[in-house]
Amino acid sequence: MIPPIANRFVAGESPAEALEHVRRLNGRTVAGIVNLLGEHYDDRSPVRSDAATYRVLAADIGNSDLEACLSVKPSQLGLDLGEDVFREELAGVVDAAADRGVFVWIDMEDHTTTDATLDAFVDLAREHDGGVGVCVQANLRRTRADVERLADVPGKVRFVKGAYDEPAEIAYTDSERVNREYEALLEYAFEHYDGGIAVGSHDPAMIEHAIDCHEEHGTEFEVQMLMGVREDAQYDLAREYPVFQYVPFGDRWKSYFYRRMTERTENVKFALQAILDR
């Protein structure tokens, strides 16, 4: 059982708890992006197990009235074991989801996985004429070229600032520089993409910039935020724009929760207040 402090950021340990959280979100006109926690497996067994869980989730979502999609990590689906393993397991999940009309996001991990992740996305997006999305990170110097490459690929692209501590020779390390790059990437996407833009940010300035770009070009977009972070803002935005909340679940919740705690001062304050209120 997940303790009360952590359950602000993690929906539960079971698929049923995650989908029940999504149902509550849908009642606030927010959709869900369901993610089973797990990454960097060095054995095929947990890869197969997680892939099977995603296929079942796709069926459960497809058979329901829930507004939800899935999100998977490359290393969760075997990239550390080889690109062939990753391709095989990812294709199985995407195929099963496509049969149920369920969208699948491919998360982006550190820079060593970027080529394999983007190549798999391009192939699957063209095979399924969309139905799959990928994440790009503004802090990587290569991302402008990647975003131009993806302009004519069906599917969706999620724009984030980047959470990995990458080497300075391949990444921007100054936050203001990353912000400028993020804005420039959004401007390019809203001008050249035919929809399929996801703004993965909690930064009000970046979201406002996306809204300005939308009003200028008319290109459709959605906002994506994490469970437990600026949820009031999520509900407010959902009155006017499509909003998706990233909904993690599973028994590997501890490392994810601690990562959330170290990311934002507001999260630490929330946890301390929860302890004091008990």
N, C-alpha and C positions, 0 to 999 in steps of 0.2 A: 504494500500500500504506500502511495506517495504521500508524504507529510503535507500539512496544510500550507506551509510556506512555499514548497516547491510546486504545489499544484496550481499556482498562478501561471506558471510557465510551461507545464506539462499536463496534458489532458488526462493521463491515466496510464496504466500499464497494459490495458487490453484494447483491441480494435473497437470493441463495443463502447468503451468509455470515450474513445476519440470521436466516434461517429455521433454519440450523444452530445458531445461538446459542439460538434458541427451543427447539429439540429438546433441547439440553443443560439448559436451564432446566426443561423439562417433566420431565426425569429427577429433578429436585429438587422436584417438585410445584409449581413456579411457572410461571404462564402468561406469555405475551408480548404486549406492545402494540407493534406494529411501526410505525415512523415513518421515512419517507424524508425526510432533512434538506433543507430548502429553504423559503424564505419571502420575502415582499415582492417579488414579480416585477412588473416594469413592462412585460412583453411576454407575449403569449399563448402563444408557443411553449413555454417551459419549463412553463407551467401545463398545457398539453395533455400534455406529456411525463410530468410527475409524475402526473397523473391516470391516464394509461395504465399507468404502473408500478403504481399502486395497484390497478387493475382486474386486472392480471396476478397481483399478490400475493394478491388475494382468491381467484382461481381456484386458485392453488398451495396456499393454506391450506385451502380447501374440499375439495381433492382429496387432502389428507393427513390424518394422524391428529394433527396438531399442535393444541395448545390455544393459540390465538393470535387476536388481533383487530388492527385497524388504527387508526391515529390520524393525522389530517390537520390542517393549519393553514389557516385561512381565507385568509390572504394567499398561501399556497402555491397555492391553487386559484382565485386570481384576484380576491380581494376588492379589492385596490388598483386593479384595472382596472374595477371596477364590481360592484355587488351582483348584477346579472343574470348576469355571467360566473361569479361565485362560485356562485350557485344552480345554474346549468347544470352546471358541472363537479362540484360536490359531489353533486348528484342522480345523475349518471352513476356516480360511485364507489359511492354507497350502494346504488343499484339493482343494480349488478354484484355487490357484496358480499352483498346480501340473497339474490340468486339462489343463492349458494353457502353461505348460512347463516353468514356471517362478520359479526361486529359491527364497527361503525365509530364511533370517538370523534372528536368535533370539538373540537380544542384551543381555548382562549381566548387571545386576544392582548391588546393594550392596550385601554383603555376606549373608544376610538373605534370599535372593531369589535364591541362587546358586543351592541348591538341587532340588527345584521345576523346575527350568529352565533346568538343565541337564537331569532330568528324562523325562521331556516332549520332549526334543530334541531326546533322545535315542529312545523313543517309535515311534515318528513320522519319524525319519530317517530310522528306520528299516521297518516301514509300507510302506514308499514310496521308499525304496531302494536308499536313498540319497534325493536330492532335497531340503534339509534343512541344515542349519548350525547354529553353536552356538559359542559364545565368551567365552574365558577363560582369567583370569587375573593373570599375573605373580606375583603380589604383595601378593596374598593369599597363605598361607603356604600349603593349601590343594591341590593346583593346580597340583602339580606333580602327585599325585595319580589320580586326575581327568583325566589328559592327558593320563595316562596309560590305564585307563578304556575306554577311547574313541577311542583307537587305532584301534579297529576292528569294529567300528560303521560306517556305510556308511554316506555320507554327508561331510561337511567341518567343520573345526575348525579355528576360528580367534583368534590369539594370540595378546593380548594387555598388556601393563604394569599395567593398573588399575588406574582409576581416582577417586575412592571413598576413603574417609578418614576413613580407617578401624582401629579397635583396634589393638594394637601392639601384643596382644596375639594370634591373628589369621592372622596377615599380617606382611610383611616386610615393614618397614617404612623408611629405608635408601635407597636412590636412587641408589647407587652403588650396593647394595645387590639385588635390584629389577632388575637392568640391568644384573647381573650375572645369576639370575634365568631365566630371559627372554631368554638369550642365551642358557642356559641348556635345557629349554623347546623346543626351536627350534631344537637343536641338536637331542633330542629324537624323535621329530616328523619327521624330515627329514629322520631319520634312520628307524623308525618303521611304519610310516604312508604310505598308498598307495595313495599319492597325497592328495588333499583336504586341503592344508595348506594355510591360509591367514595371512599375516604379517601386522597387524594393527598398524603401527608405522610411525612417522615422523622423527624418530631418524636415521640419516644416518648410524651410526655404527651398529644398529640393522638390517637395511636393507642390509648392506654389509655382515653382518654375515649370513643372510639368503641366500644371493647369493652364498657365499662360501659353505654353506651346500648343496645347490642345485647342485653346480658343483661337490661336492664330491659324492653325493648319486644319483643324477639325478631325485630326487623327484620333481614333479611339484608343483608350488606355485603361489600365487598372492600377490600383494601389495595393501593395502587399506589405503587411507588417507582421511582427511576431506576436504570438499569444503572450499576454501579460505585459506588453509594452505599449503605452499610449492607447489603451483600448477605448477611452472616451473619444479620442480623436478619430479612431477607426469608425465608431458608430456615427459620429458627426459627418465624416466624409461620405459614408455610405448613403446618406440622404441624397447625394448628388452624383456620385461616381461609383463604379464597381470597386468594391474593396474585398480583398481576400486576407484571411488570417492564417499564418503558418501554424499548424496544430501538430506538435510532436507528441508521441506516446511511446511506451515500451518500458521494459525493465532496465534499460541502460540509461536511466534518466539522471543519475547523479552527476556525471561529468557535464551533461548539457546544462543542468541547473547551476552548477558552480561557474560555468562559462558565462551564463547570463548575469550572475552576481558580480563578476569581475568586469563586465563590460560597461555598466552604467551606474553612476552614483545613485540614481533614483531607485534602482533595483535593490541596492544594499539597504537604503533607507526603508524600503517597503518590508524587507525581510526582518530588519531590526524592530520595526513597529509591530509586525505580526507577533514576534516573540514577546514584546512588552505587553501586548494586549491579551495574551493567553491567561 
